Each structure stands twice: as structure tokens, then as C-alpha cells.
């Protein structure tokens, strides 16, 4: 059965996807379940450290990418 997603609401599209995933044997968490974890890391020194290290890593990778592009030009 082919479905035109342009004619379906987002809720209907979500329901179709969930149905297909469950048919494949996958466990599907409740819609919006991710919202329960929002804010759980607030004030965590480990999370702050992870964010700092991630930012440093991204800055270094970006710098290297720019240097490589400049070397090729």
C-alpha cells in the first residue's frame, strides 16, 4: 500500500512509521519520551566538561579543515 505523505498530518505520518517499526520487531518509545530527560544534566560538572571538550575538538577539526582547503587553493 503506497501512501502520499503530503496528504497526511504529521501525527498520521508518525503513526505509520511507528507501525512499520513495530512490525519489524523494534521497540518504539512513547512519543516525546526524550522530553523526560531534558534538564537532567543541568549543573553537572561532567556534562560541562564533555561540552567543553567537544567544543575544543570541533574548533581543532574546523581549523585543520580550513588549513587543508587553503593548502589546496
C-alpha positions, 0 to 999 in steps of 0.5 A: 500500500503506497501512501502520499505523505503530503496528504497526511498530518504529521501525527498520521505520518508518525503513526505509520512509521511507528507501525512499520517499526513495530512490525519489524520487531523494534521497540518504539518509545512513547512519543516525546519520551526524550522530553523526560530527560531534558534538564537532567544534566543541568549543573553537572560538572561532567556534562560541562566538561564533555561540552567543553571538550567537544567544543575544543575538538570541533574548533581543532577539526574546523581549523585543520579543515580550513588549513587543508582547503587553503593548502589546496587553493 
